[in-house]
Amino acid sequence: MEKLNVKALAIALGAAWAICVLFLGWVSIFGWGTKIVEMMASVYIGFASTFLGGIIGAGWAFVDGAIGGAIIACVYNVIAKKR
Protein backbone atom coordinates (compact mmCIF):
# COMPACT_ATOMS: atom_id res chain seq x y z
CA MET A 1 0.00 0.00 0.00
CA GLU A 2 1.23 3.46 -0.81
CA LYS A 3 1.50 6.21 1.77
CA LEU A 4 -0.72 9.26 1.65
CA ASN A 5 0.75 12.74 1.44
CA VAL A 6 -0.33 14.23 4.79
CA LYS A 7 -0.05 17.86 3.70
CA ALA A 8 -1.99 17.29 0.46
CA LEU A 9 -4.87 15.48 2.17
CA ALA A 10 -5.01 18.10 4.92
CA ILE A 11 -5.27 20.95 2.40
CA ALA A 12 -7.78 19.07 0.23
CA LEU A 13 -10.13 18.20 3.08
CA GLY A 14 -9.73 21.65 4.60
CA ALA A 15 -10.64 23.33 1.33
CA ALA A 16 -13.58 21.00 0.67
CA TRP A 17 -15.04 21.52 4.16
CA ALA A 18 -14.48 25.29 3.96
CA ILE A 19 -16.38 25.49 0.66
CA CYS A 20 -19.27 23.49 2.13
CA VAL A 21 -19.50 25.69 5.23
CA LEU A 22 -19.21 28.88 3.17
CA PHE A 23 -22.05 27.70 0.93
CA LEU A 24 -24.15 26.75 3.94
CA GLY A 25 -23.57 30.13 5.58
CA TRP A 26 -24.52 32.06 2.47
CA VAL A 27 -27.55 29.88 1.64
CA SER A 28 -28.86 30.29 5.18
CA ILE A 29 -29.22 34.04 4.50
CA PHE A 30 -32.31 33.04 2.47
CA GLY A 31 -33.70 30.87 5.27
CA TRP A 32 -32.41 27.43 4.24
CA GLY A 33 -30.47 25.45 6.84
CA THR A 34 -30.65 28.05 9.59
CA LYS A 35 -30.86 25.42 12.34
CA ILE A 36 -27.64 23.78 11.14
CA VAL A 37 -25.90 27.16 11.05
CA GLU A 38 -27.08 27.91 14.59
CA MET A 39 -25.71 24.56 15.79
CA MET A 40 -22.38 25.02 13.99
CA ALA A 41 -22.08 28.59 15.28
CA SER A 42 -21.74 27.15 18.77
CA VAL A 43 -18.47 25.53 17.60
CA TYR A 44 -17.22 27.99 14.96
CA ILE A 45 -16.98 31.37 16.68
CA GLY A 46 -18.27 34.15 14.42
CA PHE A 47 -20.12 31.85 12.02
CA ALA A 48 -23.55 33.29 11.22
CA SER A 49 -26.16 33.61 8.50
CA THR A 50 -24.45 36.64 6.96
CA PHE A 51 -21.95 37.23 4.17
CA LEU A 52 -19.10 37.93 6.58
CA GLY A 53 -20.25 35.17 8.95
CA GLY A 54 -19.99 32.66 6.13
CA ILE A 55 -16.41 33.72 5.41
CA ILE A 56 -15.46 33.49 9.09
CA GLY A 57 -17.06 30.05 9.32
CA ALA A 58 -15.17 28.95 6.21
CA GLY A 59 -11.90 29.98 7.85
CA TRP A 60 -12.67 27.90 10.92
CA ALA A 61 -13.84 25.03 8.74
CA PHE A 62 -10.59 25.06 6.75
CA VAL A 63 -8.57 24.72 9.95
CA ASP A 64 -10.90 22.02 11.28
CA GLY A 65 -10.89 20.08 8.00
CA ALA A 66 -7.11 20.36 7.64
CA ILE A 67 -6.55 18.96 11.12
CA GLY A 68 -8.99 16.13 10.39
CA GLY A 69 -7.31 15.40 7.06
CA ALA A 70 -3.88 15.28 8.66
CA ILE A 71 -5.12 12.88 11.34
CA ILE A 72 -6.78 10.63 8.74
CA ALA A 73 -3.62 10.54 6.60
CA CYS A 74 -1.39 9.81 9.60
CA VAL A 75 -3.61 6.97 10.81
CA TYR A 76 -3.80 5.54 7.28
CA ASN A 77 -0.02 5.70 6.90
CA VAL A 78 0.49 3.88 10.21
CA ILE A 79 -1.97 1.16 9.27
CA ALA A 80 -0.54 0.84 5.73
CA LYS A 81 2.98 0.54 7.16
CA LYS A 82 1.99 -2.43 9.35
CA ARG A 83 0.60 -4.42 6.42
VMD Tcl script that builds the backbone (N, CA, C; Angstrom):
set m [mol new atoms 249]
animate dup $m
set s [atomselect $m all]
$s set {name element resname resid chain x y z} {
  {N N MET 1 A 0.839 -1.174 0.000}
  {CA C MET 1 A 0.000 0.000 0.000}
  {C C MET 1 A 0.887 1.242 0.000}
  {N N GLU 2 A 0.471 2.221 -0.749}
  {CA C GLU 2 A 1.235 3.457 -0.808}
  {C C GLU 2 A 0.831 4.387 0.325}
  {N N LYS 3 A 1.773 5.236 0.713}
  {CA C LYS 3 A 1.495 6.207 1.767}
  {C C LYS 3 A 0.752 7.407 1.193}
  {N N LEU 4 A -0.043 8.032 2.030}
  {CA C LEU 4 A -0.721 9.261 1.651}
  {C C LEU 4 A 0.155 10.457 1.986}
  {N N ASN 5 A 0.062 11.484 1.163}
  {CA C ASN 5 A 0.745 12.735 1.445}
  {C C ASN 5 A -0.097 13.490 2.481}
  {N N VAL 6 A 0.429 13.644 3.676}
  {CA C VAL 6 A -0.326 14.228 4.790}
  {C C VAL 6 A -0.720 15.671 4.479}
  {N N LYS 7 A 0.224 16.448 3.976}
  {CA C LYS 7 A -0.054 17.857 3.700}
  {C C LYS 7 A -1.120 18.017 2.604}
  {N N ALA 8 A -1.036 17.196 1.564}
  {CA C ALA 8 A -1.993 17.289 0.463}
  {C C ALA 8 A -3.406 16.932 0.910}
  {N N LEU 9 A -3.534 15.859 1.696}
  {CA C LEU 9 A -4.866 15.479 2.170}
  {C C LEU 9 A -5.422 16.517 3.143}
  {N N ALA 10 A -4.562 17.073 3.974}
  {CA C ALA 10 A -5.009 18.102 4.916}
  {C C ALA 10 A -5.539 19.318 4.168}
  {N N ILE 11 A -4.823 19.776 3.159}
  {CA C ILE 11 A -5.270 20.951 2.395}
  {C C ILE 11 A -6.537 20.640 1.607}
  {N N ALA 12 A -6.605 19.444 1.026}
  {CA C ALA 12 A -7.779 19.072 0.232}
  {C C ALA 12 A -9.041 18.984 1.083}
  {N N LEU 13 A -8.949 18.308 2.215}
  {CA C LEU 13 A -10.135 18.198 3.080}
  {C C LEU 13 A -10.487 19.535 3.714}
  {N N GLY 14 A -9.469 20.324 4.057}
  {CA C GLY 14 A -9.732 21.651 4.602}
  {C C GLY 14 A -10.455 22.536 3.606}
  {N N ALA 15 A -9.999 22.515 2.363}
  {CA C ALA 15 A -10.642 23.328 1.332}
  {C C ALA 15 A -12.059 22.855 1.035}
  {N N ALA 16 A -12.242 21.543 0.959}
  {CA C ALA 16 A -13.577 20.999 0.674}
  {C C ALA 16 A -14.570 21.357 1.783}
  {N N TRP 17 A -14.150 21.214 3.036}
  {CA C TRP 17 A -15.041 21.520 4.159}
  {C C TRP 17 A -15.312 23.023 4.237}
  {N N ALA 18 A -14.299 23.838 3.935}
  {CA C ALA 18 A -14.483 25.289 3.960}
  {C C ALA 18 A -15.493 25.734 2.907}
  {N N ILE 19 A -15.427 25.146 1.717}
  {CA C ILE 19 A -16.383 25.494 0.659}
  {C C ILE 19 A -17.796 25.102 1.071}
  {N N CYS 20 A -17.946 23.930 1.677}
  {CA C CYS 20 A -19.275 23.492 2.129}
  {C C CYS 20 A -19.848 24.432 3.191}
  {N N VAL 21 A -19.021 24.819 4.152}
  {CA C VAL 21 A -19.497 25.692 5.228}
  {C C VAL 21 A -19.791 27.093 4.683}
  {N N LEU 22 A -18.962 27.584 3.783}
  {CA C LEU 22 A -19.214 28.881 3.170}
  {C C LEU 22 A -20.543 28.875 2.435}
  {N N PHE 23 A -20.786 27.826 1.647}
  {CA C PHE 23 A -22.047 27.697 0.928}
  {C C PHE 23 A -23.230 27.637 1.890}
  {N N LEU 24 A -23.081 26.863 2.950}
  {CA C LEU 24 A -24.151 26.748 3.939}
  {C C LEU 24 A -24.435 28.086 4.604}
  {N N GLY 25 A -23.388 28.814 4.946}
  {CA C GLY 25 A -23.574 30.128 5.579}
  {C C GLY 25 A -24.279 31.110 4.672}
  {N N TRP 26 A -23.902 31.115 3.400}
  {CA C TRP 26 A -24.523 32.059 2.470}
  {C C TRP 26 A -25.938 31.650 2.084}
  {N N VAL 27 A -26.200 30.351 1.978}
  {CA C VAL 27 A -27.550 29.883 1.642}
  {C C VAL 27 A -28.507 30.144 2.798}
  {N N SER 28 A -27.983 30.085 4.024}
  {CA C SER 28 A -28.857 30.292 5.179}
  {C C SER 28 A -29.338 31.738 5.278}
  {N N ILE 29 A -28.725 32.650 4.543}
  {CA C ILE 29 A -29.224 34.036 4.498}
  {C C ILE 29 A -30.658 34.044 3.974}
  {N N PHE 30 A -30.971 33.114 3.072}
  {CA C PHE 30 A -32.306 33.037 2.470}
  {C C PHE 30 A -33.258 32.140 3.244}
  {N N GLY 31 A -32.817 31.643 4.411}
  {CA C GLY 31 A -33.695 30.875 5.274}
  {C C GLY 31 A -33.523 29.368 5.203}
  {N N TRP 32 A -32.621 28.879 4.370}
  {CA C TRP 32 A -32.410 27.434 4.241}
  {C C TRP 32 A -31.276 27.002 5.156}
  {N N GLY 33 A -31.509 26.000 5.972}
  {CA C GLY 33 A -30.466 25.447 6.836}
  {C C GLY 33 A -30.080 26.309 8.013}
  {N N THR 34 A -30.985 27.140 8.485}
  {CA C THR 34 A -30.647 28.049 9.593}
  {C C THR 34 A -30.383 27.293 10.898}
  {N N LYS 35 A -31.078 26.195 11.110}
  {CA C LYS 35 A -30.860 25.425 12.339}
  {C C LYS 35 A -29.461 24.811 12.356}
  {N N ILE 36 A -28.987 24.335 11.211}
  {CA C ILE 36 A -27.638 23.779 11.138}
  {C C ILE 36 A -26.603 24.865 11.399}
  {N N VAL 37 A -26.833 26.045 10.839}
  {CA C VAL 37 A -25.900 27.156 11.050}
  {C C VAL 37 A -25.875 27.550 12.524}
  {N N GLU 38 A -27.030 27.588 13.160}
  {CA C GLU 38 A -27.080 27.910 14.595}
  {C C GLU 38 A -26.303 26.889 15.410}
  {N N MET 39 A -26.433 25.608 15.062}
  {CA C MET 39 A -25.713 24.561 15.786}
  {C C MET 39 A -24.203 24.693 15.552}
  {N N MET 40 A -23.803 24.910 14.308}
  {CA C MET 40 A -22.384 25.019 13.992}
  {C C MET 40 A -21.767 26.297 14.546}
  {N N ALA 41 A -22.576 27.328 14.717}
  {CA C ALA 41 A -22.081 28.588 15.276}
  {C C ALA 41 A -21.662 28.426 16.733}
  {N N SER 42 A -22.168 27.392 17.395}
  {CA C SER 42 A -21.735 27.152 18.767}
  {C C SER 42 A -20.317 26.593 18.810}
  {N N VAL 43 A -19.825 26.063 17.683}
  {CA C VAL 43 A -18.469 25.531 17.598}
  {C C VAL 43 A -17.548 26.512 16.883}
  {N N TYR 44 A -18.006 27.055 15.757}
  {CA C TYR 44 A -17.217 27.991 14.959}
  {C C TYR 44 A -17.585 29.421 15.368}
  {N N ILE 45 A -16.728 30.027 16.153}
  {CA C ILE 45 A -16.981 31.368 16.679}
  {C C ILE 45 A -17.037 32.370 15.530}
  {N N GLY 46 A -18.110 33.138 15.452}
  {CA C GLY 46 A -18.269 34.151 14.422}
  {C C GLY 46 A -19.065 33.684 13.224}
  {N N PHE 47 A -19.342 32.385 13.131}
  {CA C PHE 47 A -20.121 31.851 12.017}
  {C C PHE 47 A -21.576 32.251 12.199}
  {N N ALA 48 A -22.165 32.822 11.149}
  {CA C ALA 48 A -23.551 33.287 11.225}
  {C C ALA 48 A -24.158 33.288 9.829}
  {N N SER 49 A -25.437 33.563 9.769}
  {CA C SER 49 A -26.161 33.614 8.502}
  {C C SER 49 A -25.994 34.965 7.828}
  {N N THR 50 A -24.759 35.383 7.643}
  {CA C THR 50 A -24.447 36.638 6.962}
  {C C THR 50 A -23.307 36.391 5.984}
  {N N PHE 51 A -23.038 37.366 5.122}
  {CA C PHE 51 A -21.948 37.232 4.167}
  {C C PHE 51 A -20.617 37.083 4.896}
  {N N LEU 52 A -20.343 37.979 5.829}
  {CA C LEU 52 A -19.096 37.926 6.583}
  {C C LEU 52 A -19.054 36.702 7.507}
  {N N GLY 53 A -20.184 36.348 8.089}
  {CA C GLY 53 A -20.254 35.174 8.952}
  {C C GLY 53 A -19.918 33.897 8.204}
  {N N GLY 54 A -20.331 33.821 6.938}
  {CA C GLY 54 A -19.987 32.662 6.128}
  {C C GLY 54 A -18.492 32.564 5.874}
  {N N ILE 55 A -17.859 33.702 5.649}
  {CA C ILE 55 A -16.411 33.717 5.415}
  {C C ILE 55 A -15.662 33.334 6.691}
  {N N ILE 56 A -16.096 33.843 7.819}
  {CA C ILE 56 A -15.464 33.487 9.093}
  {C C ILE 56 A -15.634 31.996 9.364}
  {N N GLY 57 A -16.823 31.477 9.134}
  {CA C GLY 57 A -17.065 30.050 9.317}
  {C C GLY 57 A -16.210 29.206 8.382}
  {N N ALA 58 A -16.005 29.684 7.157}
  {CA C ALA 58 A -15.167 28.949 6.206}
  {C C ALA 58 A -13.720 28.902 6.681}
  {N N GLY 59 A -13.262 29.972 7.297}
  {CA C GLY 59 A -11.903 29.976 7.846}
  {C C GLY 59 A -11.741 28.941 8.944}
  {N N TRP 60 A -12.694 28.911 9.858}
  {CA C TRP 60 A -12.666 27.904 10.924}
  {C C TRP 60 A -12.773 26.501 10.337}
  {N N ALA 61 A -13.630 26.343 9.344}
  {CA C ALA 61 A -13.840 25.027 8.737}
  {C C ALA 61 A -12.580 24.541 8.027}
  {N N PHE 62 A -11.839 25.466 7.405}
  {CA C PHE 62 A -10.591 25.059 6.753}
  {C C PHE 62 A -9.612 24.501 7.777}
  {N N VAL 63 A -9.481 25.194 8.895}
  {CA C VAL 63 A -8.568 24.720 9.947}
  {C C VAL 63 A -9.042 23.375 10.483}
  {N N ASP 64 A -10.324 23.256 10.747}
  {CA C ASP 64 A -10.896 22.022 11.275}
  {C C ASP 64 A -10.723 20.870 10.290}
  {N N GLY 65 A -11.031 21.118 9.022}
  {CA C GLY 65 A -10.886 20.078 8.002}
  {C C GLY 65 A -9.441 19.686 7.766}
  {N N ALA 66 A -8.531 20.654 7.838}
  {CA C ALA 66 A -7.113 20.361 7.643}
  {C C ALA 66 A -6.574 19.490 8.779}
  {N N ILE 67 A -6.970 19.786 9.986}
  {CA C ILE 67 A -6.549 18.957 11.122}
  {C C ILE 67 A -7.111 17.545 10.971}
  {N N GLY 68 A -8.382 17.443 10.603}
  {CA C GLY 68 A -8.990 16.135 10.387}
  {C C GLY 68 A -8.314 15.365 9.259}
  {N N GLY 69 A -7.990 16.047 8.175}
  {CA C GLY 69 A -7.310 15.401 7.056}
  {C C GLY 69 A -5.932 14.901 7.428}
  {N N ALA 70 A -5.209 15.693 8.219}
  {CA C ALA 70 A -3.876 15.281 8.659}
  {C C ALA 70 A -3.963 14.050 9.564}
  {N N ILE 71 A -4.944 14.038 10.445}
  {CA C ILE 71 A -5.122 12.883 11.342}
  {C C ILE 71 A -5.475 11.638 10.539}
  {N N ILE 72 A -6.390 11.773 9.572}
  {CA C ILE 72 A -6.782 10.633 8.742}
  {C C ILE 72 A -5.576 10.085 7.977}
  {N N ALA 73 A -4.781 10.977 7.378}
  {CA C ALA 73 A -3.617 10.542 6.605}
  {C C ALA 73 A -2.583 9.862 7.502}
  {N N CYS 74 A -2.360 10.409 8.687}
  {CA C CYS 74 A -1.386 9.806 9.603}
  {C C CYS 74 A -1.834 8.416 10.050}
  {N N VAL 75 A -3.093 8.278 10.389}
  {CA C VAL 75 A -3.613 6.972 10.808}
  {C C VAL 75 A -3.531 5.987 9.650}
  {N N TYR 76 A -3.887 6.415 8.456}
  {CA C TYR 76 A -3.803 5.545 7.282}
  {C C TYR 76 A -2.370 5.109 7.038}
  {N N ASN 77 A -1.427 6.028 7.138}
  {CA C ASN 77 A -0.023 5.695 6.905}
  {C C ASN 77 A 0.508 4.693 7.939}
  {N N VAL 78 A 0.074 4.835 9.183}
  {CA C VAL 78 A 0.494 3.879 10.214}
  {C C VAL 78 A -0.067 2.492 9.939}
  {N N ILE 79 A -1.339 2.442 9.559}
  {CA C ILE 79 A -1.967 1.155 9.268}
  {C C ILE 79 A -1.371 0.537 8.005}
  {N N ALA 80 A -1.110 1.349 6.988}
  {CA C ALA 80 A -0.541 0.839 5.731}
  {C C ALA 80 A 0.888 0.338 5.954}
  {N N LYS 81 A 1.602 0.939 6.878}
  {CA C LYS 81 A 2.978 0.540 7.161}
  {C C LYS 81 A 3.031 -0.842 7.821}
  {N N LYS 82 A 2.022 -1.160 8.636}
  {CA C LYS 82 A 1.988 -2.435 9.350}
  {C C LYS 82 A 1.638 -3.598 8.446}
  {N N ARG 83 A 1.020 -3.336 7.309}
  {CA C ARG 83 A 0.598 -4.425 6.415}
  {C C ARG 83 A 1.714 -4.822 5.558}
}
mol reanalyze $m
mol bondsrecalc $m
mol representation Tube
mol addrep $m
